[in-house]
Amino acid sequence: MNPITIRFCCLLVFSTIINTSIGQVTILPNAYAHNDYHHKRPLLDALENGFTYVEADVYLRKGNLIVAHILPCLKKKRTLEALYLKPLLAYVQNNAAGNKEAINECPLTLMIDIKSGADKTYEALLALLEKYKPILSGYEDGRTTLRNVTIVLTGHKPYGLVKNNETRFVFMDEDLRKAVADSSANLYPIASCKYSHLLKWKGKGVIPEADLKRLEYYVTEAHKNGRKVRLWASPEIKKVWSELLKCNVDLINTDKLKSLRKFLLADMQELAKKD
């Protein structure tokens, strides 16, 4: 199934989010909440806007995994478990009974951007994830099993430790520019790159042909190897978002949840008219 078909078909609804009644929410499989923890209600705001991908920056400090973007802003109570893992478990439990099929077809992805030392942070993360294994996607017995929540590591990535684990419940984000050479989709489900490393176009006028061909090449190669594509730090305007979707970029990176939601819903409506 190609990315355009997925955008149209994955219109799933959930009736509840963490004990908060919000009615029906259209799930947006292309929506990626960058620096999600900056929002007033981390995770909850993203879920209520239909996002299936959320990102949290994490530091290991005194044995705790603290969610923060820079060191001076570390707050002891803002842990990865409190802000994300416990609420995700509650989310799955509250929705599983009435919507088990839907929640499994569009699982949630938590991207953990490791800001402290890769190996030590990963070891602390593994100990924490033990409590949540029943809801976590994993690589077991030579194959990937998708469950309700998929953990993907980015930032300071513990390549050696993760690759050497025959059974694991985390995956890694790969550099998009290297995704053409490796077919380990069971290790790298996502390939990312800074927007400006591929494209000079900032949304004014027509996208240059050279930029278009470069983007299409990397997206095509990443898809061949089973990865979803994300460009971070892209201009937050509709014209750029539209061009990224036309080129089959899977995940639109944003800090503006409501703006992207409105744009993607309109895009889905256009696809429905053409179907």
Contacts in CASP RR format, 6 or more apart in sequence:
PFRMAT RR
TARGET T0000
AUTHOR 0000-0000-0000
METHOD contacts of the structure
MODEL  1
MNPITIRFCCLLVFSTIINTSIGQVTILPNAYAHNDYHHKRPLLDALENG
FTYVEADVYLRKGNLIVAHILPCLKKKRTLEALYLKPLLAYVQNNAAGNK
EAINECPLTLMIDIKSGADKTYEALLALLEKYKPILSGYEDGRTTLRNVT
IVLTGHKPYGLVKNNETRFVFMDEDLRKAVADSSANLYPIASCKYSHLLK
WKGKGVIPEADLKRLEYYVTEAHKNGRKVRLWASPEIKKVWSELLKCNVD
LINTDKLKSLRKFLLADMQELAKKD
1 9 0 8 1.000
2 248 0 8 1.000
3 30 0 8 1.000
3 223 0 8 1.000
3 248 0 8 1.000
3 250 0 8 1.000
4 248 0 8 1.000
4 271 0 8 1.000
6 29 0 8 1.000
7 29 0 8 1.000
7 30 0 8 1.000
7 245 0 8 1.000
7 264 0 8 1.000
7 267 0 8 1.000
7 268 0 8 1.000
7 271 0 8 1.000
8 268 0 8 1.000
8 271 0 8 1.000
8 272 0 8 1.000
8 275 0 8 1.000
10 27 0 8 1.000
10 29 0 8 1.000
10 105 0 8 1.000
10 106 0 8 1.000
11 26 0 8 1.000
11 27 0 8 1.000
11 268 0 8 1.000
12 26 0 8 1.000
12 27 0 8 1.000
12 99 0 8 1.000
12 102 0 8 1.000
12 103 0 8 1.000
12 105 0 8 1.000
12 106 0 8 1.000
13 24 0 8 1.000
13 25 0 8 1.000
13 26 0 8 1.000
13 27 0 8 1.000
13 99 0 8 1.000
13 102 0 8 1.000
14 24 0 8 1.000
14 25 0 8 1.000
14 27 0 8 1.000
14 95 0 8 1.000
14 99 0 8 1.000
14 102 0 8 1.000
14 103 0 8 1.000
15 21 0 8 1.000
15 23 0 8 1.000
15 24 0 8 1.000
15 95 0 8 1.000
15 98 0 8 1.000
15 99 0 8 1.000
16 22 0 8 1.000
16 94 0 8 1.000
16 95 0 8 1.000
17 25 0 8 1.000
17 44 0 8 1.000
17 47 0 8 1.000
17 48 0 8 1.000
17 91 0 8 1.000
17 94 0 8 1.000
18 44 0 8 1.000
18 47 0 8 1.000
18 87 0 8 1.000
18 90 0 8 1.000
18 91 0 8 1.000
18 94 0 8 1.000
19 90 0 8 1.000
19 94 0 8 1.000
20 44 0 8 1.000
20 48 0 8 1.000
22 48 0 8 1.000
25 47 0 8 1.000
25 48 0 8 1.000
25 49 0 8 1.000
25 50 0 8 1.000
26 50 0 8 1.000
26 265 0 8 1.000
26 268 0 8 1.000
27 50 0 8 1.000
27 52 0 8 1.000
27 106 0 8 1.000
28 49 0 8 1.000
28 50 0 8 1.000
28 51 0 8 1.000
28 52 0 8 1.000
28 260 0 8 1.000
28 261 0 8 1.000
28 264 0 8 1.000
28 265 0 8 1.000
29 52 0 8 1.000
29 106 0 8 1.000
30 245 0 8 1.000
30 250 0 8 1.000
30 251 0 8 1.000
30 252 0 8 1.000
30 264 0 8 1.000
31 49 0 8 1.000
31 50 0 8 1.000
31 51 0 8 1.000
31 52 0 8 1.000
31 53 0 8 1.000
31 251 0 8 1.000
31 252 0 8 1.000
31 254 0 8 1.000
31 257 0 8 1.000
31 260 0 8 1.000
31 261 0 8 1.000
31 264 0 8 1.000
32 51 0 8 1.000
32 53 0 8 1.000
32 54 0 8 1.000
32 55 0 8 1.000
32 111 0 8 1.000
32 230 0 8 1.000
32 251 0 8 1.000
32 252 0 8 1.000
32 253 0 8 1.000
32 254 0 8 1.000
33 39 0 8 1.000
33 45 0 8 1.000
33 46 0 8 1.000
33 51 0 8 1.000
33 53 0 8 1.000
33 54 0 8 1.000
33 55 0 8 1.000
33 254 0 8 1.000
33 257 0 8 1.000
34 55 0 8 1.000
34 232 0 8 1.000
34 253 0 8 1.000
34 254 0 8 1.000
34 255 0 8 1.000
35 55 0 8 1.000
35 57 0 8 1.000
35 69 0 8 1.000
35 255 0 8 1.000
36 42 0 8 1.000
36 43 0 8 1.000
36 45 0 8 1.000
36 46 0 8 1.000
36 54 0 8 1.000
36 55 0 8 1.000
36 56 0 8 1.000
37 56 0 8 1.000
37 57 0 8 1.000
37 67 0 8 1.000
37 68 0 8 1.000
37 69 0 8 1.000
37 78 0 8 1.000
37 83 0 8 1.000
38 69 0 8 1.000
38 255 0 8 1.000
39 45 0 8 1.000
39 46 0 8 1.000
39 257 0 8 1.000
42 56 0 8 1.000
42 67 0 8 1.000
42 83 0 8 1.000
42 84 0 8 1.000
43 54 0 8 1.000
43 83 0 8 1.000
43 84 0 8 1.000
43 87 0 8 1.000
43 88 0 8 1.000
44 87 0 8 1.000
45 257 0 8 1.000
46 54 0 8 1.000
46 257 0 8 1.000
47 91 0 8 1.000
47 108 0 8 1.000
49 257 0 8 1.000
49 258 0 8 1.000
49 261 0 8 1.000
50 261 0 8 1.000
51 257 0 8 1.000
51 261 0 8 1.000
52 106 0 8 1.000
52 107 0 8 1.000
52 108 0 8 1.000
52 109 0 8 1.000
53 108 0 8 1.000
53 109 0 8 1.000
53 111 0 8 1.000
53 251 0 8 1.000
54 84 0 8 1.000
54 108 0 8 1.000
54 109 0 8 1.000
54 110 0 8 1.000
54 111 0 8 1.000
55 110 0 8 1.000
55 111 0 8 1.000
55 112 0 8 1.000
55 113 0 8 1.000
55 154 0 8 1.000
56 67 0 8 1.000
56 80 0 8 1.000
56 83 0 8 1.000
56 84 0 8 1.000
56 110 0 8 1.000
56 111 0 8 1.000
56 112 0 8 1.000
56 113 0 8 1.000
57 67 0 8 1.000
57 68 0 8 1.000
57 69 0 8 1.000
57 113 0 8 1.000
57 115 0 8 1.000
58 65 0 8 1.000
58 66 0 8 1.000
58 67 0 8 1.000
58 68 0 8 1.000
58 80 0 8 1.000
58 112 0 8 1.000
58 113 0 8 1.000
58 114 0 8 1.000
58 115 0 8 1.000
58 116 0 8 1.000
58 121 0 8 1.000
58 125 0 8 1.000
59 65 0 8 1.000
59 66 0 8 1.000
59 68 0 8 1.000
59 71 0 8 1.000
59 74 0 8 1.000
59 115 0 8 1.000
59 116 0 8 1.000
59 121 0 8 1.000
60 66 0 8 1.000
60 116 0 8 1.000
60 117 0 8 1.000
60 120 0 8 1.000
60 121 0 8 1.000
60 124 0 8 1.000
61 74 0 8 1.000
61 116 0 8 1.000
63 124 0 8 1.000
64 76 0 8 1.000
64 79 0 8 1.000
65 79 0 8 1.000
65 80 0 8 1.000
65 81 0 8 1.000
65 121 0 8 1.000
65 124 0 8 1.000
65 125 0 8 1.000
65 128 0 8 1.000
66 74 0 8 1.000
66 75 0 8 1.000
66 76 0 8 1.000
66 78 0 8 1.000
66 79 0 8 1.000
66 80 0 8 1.000
67 78 0 8 1.000
67 79 0 8 1.000
67 80 0 8 1.000
67 83 0 8 1.000
67 84 0 8 1.000
68 74 0 8 1.000
68 75 0 8 1.000
68 78 0 8 1.000
68 115 0 8 1.000
69 115 0 8 1.000
80 112 0 8 1.000
80 125 0 8 1.000
80 128 0 8 1.000
81 128 0 8 1.000
84 110 0 8 1.000
85 128 0 8 1.000
85 129 0 8 1.000
85 131 0 8 1.000
85 132 0 8 1.000
88 108 0 8 1.000
88 110 0 8 1.000
88 132 0 8 1.000
88 135 0 8 1.000
88 148 0 8 1.000
88 149 0 8 1.000
89 132 0 8 1.000
89 135 0 8 1.000
91 108 0 8 1.000
92 103 0 8 1.000
92 135 0 8 1.000
92 148 0 8 1.000
92 149 0 8 1.000
95 103 0 8 1.000
96 103 0 8 1.000
96 148 0 8 1.000
103 148 0 8 1.000
104 146 0 8 1.000
104 147 0 8 1.000
104 148 0 8 1.000
107 137 0 8 1.000
107 146 0 8 1.000
107 147 0 8 1.000
107 148 0 8 1.000
107 149 0 8 1.000
107 150 0 8 1.000
108 148 0 8 1.000
108 149 0 8 1.000
108 150 0 8 1.000
109 149 0 8 1.000
109 150 0 8 1.000
109 151 0 8 1.000
109 152 0 8 1.000
109 190 0 8 1.000
110 149 0 8 1.000
110 150 0 8 1.000
110 151 0 8 1.000
110 152 0 8 1.000
111 152 0 8 1.000
111 153 0 8 1.000
111 154 0 8 1.000
111 173 0 8 1.000
111 190 0 8 1.000
112 125 0 8 1.000
112 151 0 8 1.000
112 152 0 8 1.000
112 153 0 8 1.000
112 154 0 8 1.000
113 154 0 8 1.000
113 155 0 8 1.000
114 121 0 8 1.000
114 122 0 8 1.000
114 153 0 8 1.000
114 154 0 8 1.000
114 155 0 8 1.000
114 156 0 8 1.000
114 157 0 8 1.000
114 158 0 8 1.000
115 155 0 8 1.000
115 156 0 8 1.000
116 156 0 8 1.000
117 156 0 8 1.000
118 156 0 8 1.000
118 157 0 8 1.000
118 158 0 8 1.000
118 159 0 8 1.000
119 158 0 8 1.000
119 161 0 8 1.000
121 156 0 8 1.000
121 158 0 8 1.000
122 153 0 8 1.000
122 158 0 8 1.000
122 161 0 8 1.000
122 162 0 8 1.000
122 170 0 8 1.000
123 161 0 8 1.000
125 170 0 8 1.000
126 170 0 8 1.000
129 136 0 8 1.000
129 151 0 8 1.000
129 169 0 8 1.000
129 170 0 8 1.000
132 149 0 8 1.000
133 169 0 8 1.000
134 147 0 8 1.000
135 147 0 8 1.000
135 148 0 8 1.000
135 149 0 8 1.000
136 147 0 8 1.000
136 148 0 8 1.000
136 149 0 8 1.000
136 150 0 8 1.000
136 151 0 8 1.000
136 169 0 8 1.000
137 144 0 8 1.000
137 145 0 8 1.000
137 146 0 8 1.000
137 147 0 8 1.000
137 149 0 8 1.000
137 150 0 8 1.000
137 151 0 8 1.000
137 169 0 8 1.000
137 171 0 8 1.000
138 144 0 8 1.000
138 145 0 8 1.000
138 146 0 8 1.000
138 147 0 8 1.000
138 167 0 8 1.000
138 168 0 8 1.000
138 169 0 8 1.000
138 170 0 8 1.000
138 171 0 8 1.000
139 145 0 8 1.000
139 165 0 8 1.000
139 167 0 8 1.000
139 168 0 8 1.000
139 169 0 8 1.000
139 171 0 8 1.000
139 186 0 8 1.000
139 187 0 8 1.000
140 167 0 8 1.000
141 167 0 8 1.000
142 166 0 8 1.000
142 186 0 8 1.000
143 186 0 8 1.000
144 185 0 8 1.000
144 186 0 8 1.000
150 171 0 8 1.000
150 189 0 8 1.000
151 169 0 8 1.000
151 170 0 8 1.000
151 171 0 8 1.000
152 170 0 8 1.000
152 171 0 8 1.000
152 172 0 8 1.000
152 173 0 8 1.000
152 189 0 8 1.000
152 190 0 8 1.000
153 162 0 8 1.000
153 170 0 8 1.000
153 171 0 8 1.000
153 172 0 8 1.000
153 173 0 8 1.000
154 172 0 8 1.000
154 173 0 8 1.000
154 192 0 8 1.000
155 173 0 8 1.000
157 172 0 8 1.000
157 173 0 8 1.000
159 172 0 8 1.000
162 168 0 8 1.000
162 170 0 8 1.000
162 171 0 8 1.000
162 172 0 8 1.000
162 187 0 8 1.000
163 187 0 8 1.000
171 186 0 8 1.000
171 187 0 8 1.000
171 188 0 8 1.000
171 189 0 8 1.000
171 190 0 8 1.000
172 187 0 8 1.000
172 188 0 8 1.000
173 188 0 8 1.000
173 190 0 8 1.000
173 191 0 8 1.000
173 192 0 8 1.000
173 230 0 8 1.000
174 182 0 8 1.000
174 188 0 8 1.000
174 190 0 8 1.000
174 191 0 8 1.000
174 192 0 8 1.000
174 227 0 8 1.000
175 191 0 8 1.000
175 192 0 8 1.000
175 193 0 8 1.000
176 191 0 8 1.000
176 192 0 8 1.000
176 193 0 8 1.000
176 198 0 8 1.000
176 218 0 8 1.000
176 222 0 8 1.000
176 229 0 8 1.000
176 230 0 8 1.000
176 231 0 8 1.000
177 193 0 8 1.000
177 197 0 8 1.000
177 198 0 8 1.000
177 218 0 8 1.000
178 191 0 8 1.000
179 188 0 8 1.000
179 191 0 8 1.000
179 218 0 8 1.000
179 221 0 8 1.000
179 222 0 8 1.000
179 225 0 8 1.000
179 227 0 8 1.000
180 218 0 8 1.000
180 221 0 8 1.000
180 222 0 8 1.000
180 225 0 8 1.000
182 188 0 8 1.000
182 225 0 8 1.000
183 224 0 8 1.000
183 225 0 8 1.000
183 226 0 8 1.000
184 225 0 8 1.000
185 225 0 8 1.000
185 226 0 8 1.000
185 227 0 8 1.000
188 225 0 8 1.000
188 227 0 8 1.000
189 226 0 8 1.000
189 227 0 8 1.000
189 228 0 8 1.000
190 227 0 8 1.000
190 228 0 8 1.000
190 229 0 8 1.000
190 230 0 8 1.000
190 251 0 8 1.000
191 218 0 8 1.000
191 222 0 8 1.000
191 225 0 8 1.000
191 227 0 8 1.000
191 228 0 8 1.000
191 229 0 8 1.000
191 230 0 8 1.000
192 229 0 8 1.000
192 230 0 8 1.000
192 231 0 8 1.000
192 232 0 8 1.000
193 218 0 8 1.000
193 230 0 8 1.000
193 231 0 8 1.000
193 232 0 8 1.000
194 231 0 8 1.000
194 232 0 8 1.000
194 233 0 8 1.000
195 231 0 8 1.000
195 232 0 8 1.000
195 233 0 8 1.000
195 234 0 8 1.000
195 235 0 8 1.000
196 233 0 8 1.000
198 211 0 8 1.000
198 214 0 8 1.000
198 215 0 8 1.000
198 218 0 8 1.000
198 231 0 8 1.000
199 207 0 8 1.000
199 211 0 8 1.000
199 214 0 8 1.000
199 215 0 8 1.000
199 231 0 8 1.000
200 208 0 8 1.000
200 211 0 8 1.000
201 207 0 8 1.000
201 208 0 8 1.000
201 211 0 8 1.000
201 240 0 8 1.000
201 243 0 8 1.000
202 235 0 8 1.000
202 240 0 8 1.000
203 235 0 8 1.000
203 237 0 8 1.000
203 239 0 8 1.000
203 240 0 8 1.000
203 243 0 8 1.000
207 243 0 8 1.000
212 247 0 8 1.000
215 247 0 8 1.000
215 249 0 8 1.000
216 247 0 8 1.000
218 229 0 8 1.000
219 229 0 8 1.000
219 247 0 8 1.000
219 248 0 8 1.000
219 249 0 8 1.000
222 228 0 8 1.000
222 229 0 8 1.000
223 229 0 8 1.000
223 248 0 8 1.000
228 250 0 8 1.000
228 251 0 8 1.000
229 248 0 8 1.000
229 249 0 8 1.000
229 250 0 8 1.000
229 251 0 8 1.000
230 249 0 8 1.000
230 250 0 8 1.000
230 251 0 8 1.000
230 253 0 8 1.000
231 244 0 8 1.000
231 249 0 8 1.000
231 253 0 8 1.000
232 253 0 8 1.000
233 253 0 8 1.000
234 240 0 8 1.000
234 244 0 8 1.000
234 252 0 8 1.000
234 253 0 8 1.000
236 254 0 8 1.000
236 255 0 8 1.000
236 256 0 8 1.000
236 259 0 8 1.000
238 263 0 8 1.000
241 252 0 8 1.000
241 260 0 8 1.000
241 263 0 8 1.000
242 263 0 8 1.000
242 267 0 8 1.000
244 252 0 8 1.000
245 252 0 8 1.000
245 267 0 8 1.000
252 260 0 8 1.000
252 264 0 8 1.000
254 260 0 8 1.000
END
